[in-house]
Amino acid sequence: MALVKKNILKVTPYAAGKPIEETRRELGLKHVIKLASNENPLGPSPRALAAMRACLSGVNRYPDSQGYYLRKALAQYHSVACGQVLLGNGSDEIIDILFKTFFEPGDNVVTSETTFLEYAIIASVYGAEVRTAPLRNFTYDLNALAKKIDSRTKLVFIANPNNPTGTYVARKELERCLGRIPARVAVVLDEAYDAFIDVKDYPASLRYIAGRNVILLKTFSKVYGLAGVRVGYALAREQLIGYMERCRQPFNVNLVAQAGACAALKDREFLRKTRSVVLAGRSFFYSLFERMGIAYVPSQANFVLFDAGRDGVTVFKKLLSHGVIVRDMQQYGLRTFLRVTVGTKRENEMFARALEKVLS
Ligand SMILES: Cc1ncc(COP(=O)(O)O)c(C=O)c1O
């Protein structure tokens, strides 16, 4: 009898962005920048940092299992009830909770090709079949996606904007698609990057959660600059959140993270600054790519996907030797593409200089 569950043998673990310290050590470089994991280049919000420091002397106690203050603050922020908010140790954990709550053997999940890899990785841990629709123009093709749904589909994942392409689906298309999906299917709208949207027709998705099986995923890892303490949350109707609550660990969001997230939510100035750095950085990258004759995908997120026109892993390694960590797209099957996260102005310029050297 096998020790390990059969499906675990097939799981490909998530490959995280290369850490700065590891790159310094391995390559003997002094100055290394990381533009690989769509983090906030400005650091955490100063208000969050102060709140996290202030709570450190209390870490001998367990955190509030109910996350009372953070859930209350989020409920107020989104004008929903506290019972419509589920906290997670990053939205990654909420994806896992979704499978714990909804998945039964024989069910499948539907998503797109070339999307956030955790959907398929966590699905494979649970032995779920993942049915993927191809992208169209680097964008979720919601028509193709709806056609993949069958009588055993339990969950549909739509990353909006999508990672790693940065593209988004507009309100009309999304509503048409939601209208086609049977009511018994839970539709997950993953909005990790919604703070960086700069278009008018992005869906106001909160209006879909009432009376439907639509679950929104949000995170403090991007615009709020708290990737390292791990906080994400889901918004859905109370009954669904109640079922998901049964499946989470009692202390899944730690004390420091709860304090940091509460304070970050109020730091409107930091959010405004981050957004303006990201929007300016995106334009800087577009101009750079256009000047260099490099094809890129216009993005609504804090990263840009581009086609180096040659082997992406080689370009990644060469950029690394210049102290710049980006992400090659081999795992996604996009052999000549790379994804670069918007950094500070100085970091973007360092990336530009390195790219020009590497591709010249
Ligand atoms: C689309 C998408 N969803 C979710 C996440 C996970 O975020 P968290 O740090 O909250 O687990 C990411 C992280 O990169 C992401 O790109």
The ligand as an ORCA input file, in Angstrom:
! r2SCAN-3c Opt
* xyz 0 1
  C      -3.950     36.429     -8.734
  C      -3.375     36.178     -7.384
  N      -4.166     35.721     -6.428
  C      -3.713     35.488     -5.188
  C      -2.384     35.714     -4.866
  C      -1.908     35.355     -3.495
  O      -1.814     36.418     -2.678
  P      -1.556     36.245     -1.127
  O      -0.219     36.835     -0.874
  O      -2.673     36.989     -0.476
  O      -1.602     34.772     -0.776
  C      -1.519     36.191     -5.835
  C      -0.102     36.415     -5.498
  O       0.743     36.691     -6.271
  C      -2.018     36.417     -7.125
  O      -1.219     36.832     -8.117
*
